[in-house]
């Protein structure tokens, strides 16, 4: 910090780095938390890379549904890797400083990948809706070009969201303090540290939350309601129970994911919600990427068969 510079000289005038407080209030649990998060990170990356490898290697999995699952695994591997390595480093080291540019870079990739995942989950629910509710039209609706365009649109939309929000944050004035009460550079803690009027940024957050969280969530819920209604008409009790079990687990996971995002970004940060939001951030940044390979892929019969064949070949 340069004491000779004034806050009016532009953004980044007095703040050149931030301190991530992380789980500093629990120093006695540092080693335990490090081992726990290291185990989760290793399992998450290994599970998602396994899914990607199986989908690429097995030609029976070269369908739109598995193409979207491969994209989901790729997204979750990437965005978990933007948060957890720095969190693990912070748990081991007393030095948790991160430069202003490093903080914005971390947030840019994190925001882009999370926004892309929100869009992708809604696209995946639409894919399942067409497959189950309109199976005769599935091939024509989800042709080779459409699923590529939908996935490309999710990635493009996510990174456009990241660019707009990160550029907006870079225009804010930060004149102290510089301690971020979080384990990574997230938007709400950054805005709370800004000396600028937060009203414009809060409006931007609200608008982008509607576009990238509320709208995809409503589309996902609507798709699964239609899917469940179709499943209830299946004459076979066993087939109905199996399909309902799969769809309900998917719906639970996406509800938790979207629900945590909506609470974090659409509700004001009060003293009561501050610690809750940090806990919820752990849910969607750490736990959801861990369980998604299990819920979406490894319980699937085709993926299990591909895994069995891959194990036999070694």
C-alpha positions in Angstrom: 0.0 0.0 0.0 1.3 3.4 -1.0 0.3 6.0 1.6 1.2 8.9 -0.7 -1.6 8.0 -3.1 -5.2 9.0 -2.7 -8.3 7.0 -3.4 -9.3 9.5 -6.1 -6.3 8.7 -8.3 -8.2 5.8 -9.9 -9.1 2.3 -9.2 -6.4 0.1 -7.5 -5.0 3.4 -6.0 -4.2 2.2 -2.5 -4.9 -1.5 -2.7 -2.3 -3.6 -4.6 -3.2 -6.9 -3.0 -5.8 -8.6 -0.9 -5.6 -11.0 2.1 -7.8 -14.0 1.9 -8.9 -14.8 5.5 -10.3 -18.2 4.5 -10.8 -20.3 7.5 -8.5 -18.2 9.7 -11.0 -18.3 12.5 -10.4 -22.1 12.9 -6.6 -22.3 13.2 -6.8 -25.5 15.2 -8.6 -27.2 12.3 -6.1 -26.2 9.6 -4.4 -29.5 9.1 -7.6 -31.5 9.2 -9.3 -29.1 6.7 -6.2 -29.3 4.5 -6.3 -33.1 4.4 -10.1 -33.1 3.9 -10.1 -30.7 1.0 -7.0 -32.3 -0.6 -8.8 -35.6 -0.5 -12.0 -34.0 -2.0 -10.0 -32.2 -4.7 -8.1 -35.3 -5.7 -11.3 -37.4 -5.9 -13.1 -34.6 -7.8 -10.4 -34.2 -10.5 -9.9 -38.0 -10.8 -13.6 -38.7 -11.0 -14.3 -36.0 -13.6 -11.2 -36.9 -15.7 -12.2 -40.5 -15.6 -15.7 -39.6 -17.0 -14.1 -37.5 -19.8 -11.7 -40.3 -20.7 -14.4 -42.9 -20.9 -16.7 -40.7 -23.0 -13.9 -39.9 -25.5 -12.6 -43.5 -25.6 -15.8 -45.5 -25.9 -17.7 -44.9 -29.2 -21.0 -46.2 -27.6 -20.9 -43.0 -25.5 -20.6 -40.7 -28.5 -24.2 -39.4 -28.0 -25.5 -35.9 -27.1 -26.2 -36.9 -23.5 -22.7 -38.1 -22.9 -21.2 -35.2 -24.8 -23.0 -32.8 -22.4 -21.8 -35.0 -19.4 -18.2 -34.7 -20.7 -18.6 -30.9 -20.9 -19.9 -30.9 -17.4 -16.9 -32.9 -16.1 -14.6 -30.6 -17.9 -16.2 -27.5 -16.5 -16.1 -28.8 -12.9 -12.5 -29.9 -13.2 -11.6 -26.4 -14.4 -13.6 -24.4 -11.9 -12.6 -26.5 -8.9 -9.0 -26.0 -9.9 -9.5 -22.2 -9.8 -10.4 -22.3 -6.1 -9.2 -25.4 -4.3 -5.4 -25.2 -5.0 -5.2 -21.6 -3.6 -7.4 -22.7 -0.6 -5.1 -25.6 0.1 -2.1 -23.3 -0.1 -3.8 -20.8 2.3 -4.4 -23.6 4.8 -0.8 -24.6 4.8 0.8 -21.1 4.7 0.5 -18.0 6.8 0.9 -15.9 3.7 -2.6 -15.7 2.1 -2.0 -12.5 0.1 -3.1 -12.4 -3.6 -2.4 -9.5 -6.0 -5.2 -7.3 -7.3 -4.7 -8.7 -10.8 -4.4 -12.2 -9.5 -7.7 -11.8 -7.6 -9.5 -10.5 -10.7 -8.1 -13.3 -12.8 -9.2 -16.0 -10.3 -12.7 -14.4 -10.2 -12.9 -14.1 -14.0 -12.3 -17.8 -14.6 -14.4 -18.9 -11.6 -17.4 -16.7 -12.7 -17.1 -17.7 -16.3 -17.1 -21.4 -15.5 -19.9 -21.3 -13.0 -22.1 -19.3 -15.4 -21.3 -21.8 -18.2 -22.3 -24.7 -15.8 -25.6 -23.1 -14.9 -26.4 -22.9 -18.6 -25.2 -26.4 -19.3 -27.3 -28.0 -16.6 -30.4 -26.5 -18.1 -29.3 -27.7 -21.5 -28.8 -31.2 -20.1 -32.3 -31.2 -18.5 -33.7 -30.1 -21.9 -31.8 -33.0 -23.6 -33.3 -35.5 -21.1 -36.8 -33.9 -21.6 -36.6 -34.5 -25.4 -35.2 -38.0 -25.0 -37.9 -39.1 -22.5 -41.0 -37.0 -23.4 -40.5 -36.8 -27.2 -38.2 -39.8 -28.1 -39.5 -40.0 -31.7 -38.1 -36.5 -32.3 -34.9 -36.8 -30.3 -32.6 -37.5 -33.3 -33.9 -34.6 -35.3 -34.0 -32.1 -32.4 -30.6 -33.0 -30.9 -28.8 -33.6 -34.1 -25.0 -33.5 -34.5 -24.9 -29.8 -35.0 -27.4 -28.7 -32.4 -25.8 -30.3 -29.4 -22.4 -28.8 -30.4 -24.1 -25.4 -30.8 -25.8 -25.7 -27.4 -22.6 -26.6 -25.6 -20.7 -23.9 -27.5 -23.3 -21.4 -26.5 -23.0 -22.4 -22.8 -19.2 -21.8 -22.8 -19.5 -18.6 -24.8 -22.3 -17.2 -22.6 -20.3 -18.1 -19.4 -17.1 -16.3 -20.6 -19.1 -13.3 -21.8 -20.6 -13.1 -18.3 -17.2 -13.3 -16.7 -15.8 -10.6 -18.9 -18.6 -8.1 -18.2 -18.6 -8.6 -14.5 -14.8 -8.7 -14.1 -14.4 -5.5 -16.1 -17.1 -3.9 -13.9 -15.2 -4.9 -10.8 -12.0 -3.6 -12.2 -13.5 -0.1 -12.4 -14.3 0.0 -8.6 -12.1 1.9 -6.2 -10.5 -0.1 -3.4 -8.9 2.1 -0.7 -8.9 -0.3 2.2 -9.3 -2.5 4.2 -8.0 -5.3 2.0 -8.9 -8.4 4.0 -11.4 -10.6 2.1 -13.5 -12.7 4.5 -13.6 -15.7 2.1 -11.4 -18.5 0.9 -11.2 -17.2 -2.7 -11.8 -13.9 -4.6 -15.6 -13.9 -4.8 -17.8 -11.1 -6.0 -19.8 -10.2 -2.9 -16.8 -9.9 -0.6 -15.0 -7.8 -3.2 -17.8 -5.4 -3.5 -18.1 -5.1 0.3 -14.4 -3.9 0.3 -15.0 -1.3 -2.4 -15.1 2.4 -1.7 -17.4 3.0 -4.7 -21.1 3.1 -4.6 -22.2 -0.5 -4.6 -25.7 0.2 -6.0 -24.7 -0.3 -9.7 -22.8 -3.5 -9.0 -25.6 -4.9 -6.9 -28.0 -4.2 -9.8 -25.6 -6.0 -12.2 -25.4 -9.0 -9.9 -29.1 -9.2 -9.6 -29.6 -9.0 -13.4 -26.9 -11.6 -14.2 -28.3 -13.9 -11.4 -31.7 -13.8 -13.1 -30.1 -14.6 -16.5 -27.6 -17.3 -15.4 -29.3 -18.8 -12.3 -33.0 -18.1 -12.0 -33.8 -18.7 -15.7 -31.8 -21.9 -16.1 -33.1 -23.2 -12.8 -36.8 -22.6 -13.9 -36.1 -24.3 -17.2 -34.4 -27.2 -15.4 -37.3 -27.7 -12.9 -39.9 -27.4 -15.7 -38.1 -30.0 -17.8 -37.9 -32.4 -14.8 -41.6 -31.9 -14.0 -42.5 -32.9 -17.5 -40.1 -35.8 -17.3 -41.6 -37.0 -14.0 -45.1 -36.7 -15.4 -44.1 -38.9 -18.3 -42.4 -41.4 -16.0 -45.5 -41.8 -13.9 -47.3 -43.0 -17.0 -44.8 -45.9 -17.5 -46.8 -49.1 -17.0 -43.8 -51.1 -15.4 -43.5 -50.4 -11.7 -39.8 -51.3 -11.8 -39.0 -49.1 -14.8 -41.0 -46.3 -13.2 -39.0 -46.5 -9.9 -35.7 -46.7 -11.7 -36.4 -43.7 -13.9 -37.8 -41.7 -11.1 -34.8 -42.5 -8.8 -32.4 -41.2 -11.5 -34.4 -38.0 -12.2 -35.0 -37.2 -8.6 -31.3 -37.5 -7.8 -30.5 -35.1 -10.7 -33.1 -32.7 -9.5 -31.8 -32.7 -6.0 -28.3 -31.9 -7.1 -29.3 -29.1 -9.4 -31.7 -27.6 -6.8 -28.8 -27.5 -4.2 -26.5 -26.0 -6.8 -28.8 -23.3 -8.1 -30.2 -22.7 -4.6 -26.8 -22.0 -3.0 -26.0 -19.6 -5.9 -29.3 -17.7 -5.5 -28.8 -17.3 -1.8 -25.2 -16.1 -2.2 -25.7 -13.7 -5.0 -29.4 -12.5 -4.7 -29.7 -12.1 -0.9 -28.1 -9.1 0.8 -25.0 -10.0 3.0 -26.2 -9.4 6.5 -24.2 -10.4 9.6 -26.5 -13.4 10.0 -26.0 -14.6 6.4 -22.2 -13.8 6.1 -21.0 -17.1 7.6 -23.8 -19.1 6.0 -22.8 -17.8 2.6 -19.2 -19.0 3.2 -20.5 -22.5 4.1 -22.8 -22.5 1.0 -19.8 -21.5 -1.1 -18.1 -24.7 0.0 -21.2 -26.6 -1.1 -21.2 -25.4 -4.7 -17.4 -25.0 -5.2 -16.3 -28.2 -3.4 -19.0 -30.7 -2.8 -21.2 -30.4 -6.0 -18.2 -31.1 -8.4 -17.4 -34.2 -6.2 -20.9 -35.7 -6.4 -21.8 -34.9 -10.0 -19.7 -37.6 -11.5 -21.4 -40.1 -9.1 -25.0 -38.8 -9.7 -24.8 -38.1 -13.4 -22.4 -40.7 -14.8 -21.0 -43.5 -12.6 -24.5 -44.7 -11.7 -25.3 -45.0 -15.4 -25.3 -48.5 -16.9 -23.5 -47.5 -20.1 -20.8 -45.7 -18.2 -20.4 -48.7 -15.9 -20.0 -50.9 -18.9 -17.4 -48.6 -20.5 -15.5 -48.5 -17.2 -15.6 -52.4 -17.0 -14.3 -52.7 -20.5 -11.5 -50.1 -19.8 -10.5 -52.1 -16.7 -10.4 -55.3 -18.7 -8.1 -53.8 -21.3 -5.4 -52.9 -18.8 
